[in-house]
Amino acid sequence: MAAVAGVCAALAGLTAKYALSTENSLALIRLGENYIPSIFLNIWILKGILAAMTLALNSVMLTLTAKALQYCSTTVQSVITTSAINFLTTGLLGHLFLGEYIGWTGIAGMIIIQLGVYIVSKDNQKVKHK
């Protein structure tokens, strides 16, 4: 649940970037003009849909975060997992959809964060079994 909450948070950030940027919205319109009905190709309608998607994804993320807090063995494990997955997914989505630069430092940071999540989850399992 915590991992899915992190993905929802990253997707909410991506939809917000498209909703708030006219340049990104226009690129989306150009990309979809052959596949999307013409009524949705109006920039203000598209921005409204993207803003609604941002709010919906944030709502789902909050719901999943609350459920993850119930199911994870500790609060720290839930929060760290959600944050780490959010950070990793945001970086990858930003690179894939917006052409944002990650670089070796960013990749190393993502790996270290994932290792930290793994260590925290393993430590929590050891404490739980004792």
C-alpha positions in Angstrom: 0.0 0.0 0.0 2.8 2.4 0.9 4.5 1.8 -2.5 1.3 2.4 -4.4 0.7 5.6 -2.4 4.2 6.8 -3.5 3.4 6.1 -7.1 0.1 8.0 -6.8 1.9 11.0 -5.3 4.4 11.0 -8.2 1.6 10.7 -10.8 -0.2 13.6 -9.1 3.0 15.7 -9.4 3.3 14.8 -13.1 -0.3 15.8 -13.8 0.1 19.0 -11.9 3.1 19.9 -14.0 1.1 19.3 -17.1 -1.9 21.2 -15.7 0.1 24.3 -14.7 2.4 24.6 -17.7 0.9 25.9 -20.9 3.9 24.5 -22.8 3.4 21.0 -21.5 -0.3 21.2 -22.1 0.2 22.2 -25.7 2.6 19.4 -26.2 0.1 17.0 -24.8 -2.6 18.4 -27.2 -0.2 18.0 -30.2 0.6 14.5 -29.2 -3.1 13.5 -28.8 -4.7 15.4 -31.7 -5.1 12.3 -33.8 -6.4 10.1 -30.9 -8.4 12.4 -28.6 -11.9 13.8 -29.4 -11.5 17.5 -30.5 -13.5 18.7 -27.5 -10.7 17.7 -25.1 -8.1 19.5 -27.2 -9.1 22.9 -25.8 -6.3 23.9 -23.5 -8.6 25.0 -20.7 -10.6 21.8 -20.7 -7.4 19.8 -20.8 -6.0 21.8 -17.9 -9.2 21.3 -15.9 -9.1 17.6 -16.5 -5.5 17.5 -15.5 -6.2 19.5 -12.3 -9.0 17.2 -11.4 -6.7 14.2 -12.0 -4.2 15.8 -9.7 -6.7 16.2 -6.9 -8.0 12.6 -7.4 -4.5 11.1 -7.4 -3.7 13.1 -4.2 -6.9 11.8 -2.6 -6.1 8.2 -3.5 -2.5 8.7 -2.2 -3.8 10.0 1.2 -6.2 7.1 1.5 -3.5 4.6 0.7 -1.1 6.3 3.1 -3.6 6.0 5.9 -4.2 2.3 5.1 -0.4 1.7 4.9 0.0 3.2 8.4 -2.4 0.6 9.6 -0.8 -2.4 7.9 2.9 -1.6 8.2 4.7 -2.8 11.3 5.8 0.8 12.2 4.9 4.3 11.1 8.5 4.9 10.0 8.4 2.0 7.6 5.2 3.3 5.9 6.4 6.9 5.6 9.9 6.0 4.4 8.5 3.5 1.8 6.0 6.0 0.5 8.6 8.8 0.3 11.2 6.7 -1.3 8.9 5.3 -4.0 7.5 8.8 -4.6 11.0 10.2 -5.1 12.1 7.4 -7.4 9.0 7.5 -9.5 9.0 11.3 -9.7 12.5 11.2 -11.1 11.8 8.6 -13.6 8.5 10.1 -14.8 10.1 13.6 -15.0 12.9 12.1 -17.1 10.5 10.1 -19.4 7.7 12.6 -19.9 9.3 16.0 -19.3 12.9 15.4 -20.4 14.3 16.4 -17.0 17.9 15.5 -16.3 18.7 13.0 -13.6 22.4 12.5 -13.8 24.7 10.1 -11.9 24.2 11.9 -8.6 20.4 11.5 -8.8 20.7 7.8 -9.8 23.1 7.2 -6.9 20.7 9.0 -4.5 17.8 6.9 -5.7 19.8 3.7 -5.2 20.9 4.8 -1.7 17.3 5.7 -0.8 16.0 2.3 -1.9 18.8 0.5 0.1 17.7 2.6 3.1 14.1 1.4 2.7 15.3 -2.2 2.4 17.4 -1.9 5.6 14.6 -0.3 7.6 12.2 -2.9 6.5 14.6 -5.7 7.4 15.3 -4.2 10.8 11.6 -3.9 11.5 11.1 -7.6 10.6 13.9 -8.6 13.0 12.3 -6.6 15.8 8.9 -8.0 15.0 10.1 -11.7 15.2 12.0 -11.3 18.5 
